[in-house]
Amino acid sequence: MNHFRQLWEYYTVRYAASREVDRDRGEVSATTVVLAAALIALALSVGVIVSGKVRDKATDLDLG
């Protein structure tokens, strides 16, 4: 878990630095794009996991 914490800290620092530089230029850096893509992938994977667990639980219900 320590590895993920280090990655998270690295990307938050890079994101903050990227925002500071981008503020002057008004551009989106590659770091911002990568961070956004990673967050979107994380959200999708969590959604898939949750929906799978809900579907499995609904299948196990005895309705009659």
Backbone as CSV, one residue per row, in Angstrom:
resi,resn,N_x,N_y,N_z,CA_x,CA_y,CA_z,C_x,C_y,C_z
1,MET,0.820,-1.189,0.000,0.000,0.000,0.000,0.867,1.258,0.000
2,ASN,2.084,1.131,0.510,2.991,2.257,0.558,3.336,2.744,-0.853
3,HIS,3.408,1.796,-1.786,3.721,2.141,-3.174,2.635,3.052,-3.759
4,PHE,1.376,2.737,-3.476,0.278,3.551,-3.986,0.290,4.941,-3.351
5,ARG,0.657,5.001,-2.089,0.737,6.300,-1.413,1.816,7.174,-2.053
6,GLN,2.963,6.571,-2.364,4.033,7.319,-3.013,3.588,7.802,-4.385
7,LEU,2.929,6.942,-5.141,2.427,7.363,-6.457,1.419,8.492,-6.320
8,TRP,0.522,8.364,-5.355,-0.502,9.393,-5.151,0.160,10.731,-4.811
9,GLU,1.131,10.707,-3.913,1.821,11.940,-3.548,2.562,12.533,-4.740
10,TYR,3.208,11.672,-5.527,3.926,12.144,-6.708,2.975,12.850,-7.676
11,TYR,1.834,12.205,-7.957,0.904,12.792,-8.919,0.218,14.040,-8.378
12,THR,-0.018,14.112,-7.079,-0.602,15.340,-6.544,0.388,16.502,-6.629
13,VAL,1.666,16.217,-6.365,2.687,17.266,-6.485,2.828,17.698,-7.940
14,ARG,2.856,16.722,-8.861,2.968,17.038,-10.289,1.739,17.817,-10.768
15,TYR,0.580,17.442,-10.268,-0.650,18.132,-10.650,-0.614,19.578,-10.169
16,ALA,-0.191,19.784,-8.933,-0.115,21.147,-8.402,0.899,21.979,-9.193
17,ALA,2.045,21.390,-9.506,3.044,22.107,-10.291,2.532,22.376,-11.702
18,SER,1.841,21.428,-12.262,1.287,21.593,-13.601,0.247,22.714,-13.631
19,ARG,-0.592,22.754,-12.610,-1.605,23.818,-12.548,-0.954,25.186,-12.431
20,GLU,0.129,25.268,-11.675,0.822,26.545,-11.504,1.397,27.035,-12.829
21,VAL,2.002,26.134,-13.584,2.578,26.500,-14.880,1.472,26.793,-15.890
22,ASP,0.417,25.973,-15.874,-0.677,26.138,-16.831,-1.465,27.420,-16.617
23,ARG,-1.436,27.918,-15.411,-2.186,29.140,-15.119,-1.707,30.302,-15.999
24,ASP,-0.411,30.312,-16.266,0.156,31.373,-17.092,-0.148,31.153,-18.578
25,ARG,-0.129,29.914,-19.012,-0.278,29.621,-20.436,-1.709,29.322,-20.844
26,GLY,-2.506,28.808,-19.921,-3.862,28.441,-20.265,-3.932,27.136,-21.038
27,GLU,-2.913,26.304,-20.934,-2.864,25.041,-21.652,-3.050,23.876,-20.690
28,VAL,-3.388,22.726,-21.239,-3.488,21.499,-20.456,-2.229,20.682,-20.708
29,SER,-1.526,20.348,-19.634,-0.281,19.595,-19.799,-0.565,18.099,-19.884
30,ALA,0.433,17.363,-20.274,0.312,15.908,-20.367,0.063,15.295,-18.994
31,THR,0.642,15.883,-17.961,0.431,15.368,-16.607,-1.037,15.489,-16.205
32,THR,-1.652,16.602,-16.550,-3.064,16.797,-16.236,-3.918,15.782,-16.975
33,VAL,-3.595,15.518,-18.208,-4.350,14.551,-18.999,-4.190,13.149,-18.421
34,VAL,-2.971,12.782,-18.044,-2.721,11.457,-17.472,-3.444,11.304,-16.140
35,LEU,-3.392,12.326,-15.304,-4.077,12.273,-14.021,-5.578,12.147,-14.206
36,ALA,-6.137,12.893,-15.127,-7.574,12.805,-15.396,-7.943,11.419,-15.919
37,ALA,-7.133,10.870,-16.804,-7.402,9.530,-17.335,-7.320,8.484,-16.227
38,ALA,-6.362,8.627,-15.325,-6.236,7.678,-14.218,-7.449,7.748,-13.291
39,LEU,-7.920,8.945,-13.012,-9.093,9.092,-12.154,-10.351,8.536,-12.813
40,ILE,-10.480,8.737,-14.112,-11.624,8.193,-14.837,-11.575,6.667,-14.831
41,ALA,-10.399,6.097,-15.050,-10.248,4.639,-15.024,-10.565,4.088,-13.641
42,LEU,-10.134,4.781,-12.610,-10.431,4.352,-11.247,-11.937,4.381,-10.982
43,ALA,-12.599,5.447,-11.403,-14.039,5.556,-11.202,-14.786,4.457,-11.958
44,LEU,-14.363,4.168,-13.173,-15.014,3.110,-13.945,-14.810,1.744,-13.301
45,SER,-13.608,1.487,-12.826,-13.357,0.184,-12.202,-14.148,0.022,-10.911
46,VAL,-14.257,1.071,-10.129,-15.077,1.005,-8.916,-16.535,0.769,-9.283
47,GLY,-17.014,1.438,-10.314,-18.393,1.236,-10.759,-18.652,-0.188,-11.207
48,VAL,-17.719,-0.777,-11.932,-17.867,-2.157,-12.390,-17.879,-3.115,-11.200
49,ILE,-17.012,-2.896,-10.243,-16.950,-3.765,-9.066,-18.242,-3.674,-8.264
50,VAL,-18.704,-2.459,-8.018,-19.926,-2.275,-7.231,-21.125,-2.875,-7.952
51,SER,-21.252,-2.620,-9.241,-22.407,-3.161,-9.961,-22.359,-4.691,-10.010
52,GLY,-21.174,-5.271,-10.109,-21.046,-6.727,-10.080,-21.469,-7.307,-8.746
53,LYS,-21.066,-6.663,-7.651,-21.452,-7.140,-6.326,-22.965,-7.001,-6.116
54,VAL,-23.549,-5.912,-6.578,-24.997,-5.728,-6.451,-25.729,-6.773,-7.279
55,ARG,-25.249,-7.041,-8.481,-25.877,-8.039,-9.340,-25.797,-9.426,-8.709
56,ASP,-24.636,-9.766,-8.154,-24.476,-11.065,-7.490,-25.401,-11.195,-6.280
57,LYS,-25.516,-10.127,-5.518,-26.385,-10.143,-4.353,-27.849,-10.275,-4.764
58,ALA,-28.231,-9.597,-5.851,-29.611,-9.680,-6.330,-29.921,-11.078,-6.868
59,THR,-28.958,-11.721,-7.454,-29.150,-13.071,-7.979,-29.365,-14.058,-6.833
60,ASP,-28.732,-13.840,-5.700,-28.835,-14.748,-4.564,-30.128,-14.590,-3.770
61,LEU,-30.932,-13.559,-4.039,-32.169,-13.356,-3.294,-33.180,-14.432,-3.635
62,ASP,-33.841,-14.947,-2.604,-34.899,-15.936,-2.784,-36.250,-15.217,-2.664
63,LEU,-36.912,-15.041,-3.778,-38.131,-14.255,-3.804,-39.409,-15.120,-3.757
64,GLY,-39.257,-16.368,-3.581,-40.511,-17.068,-3.582,-40.484,-18.444,-3.156
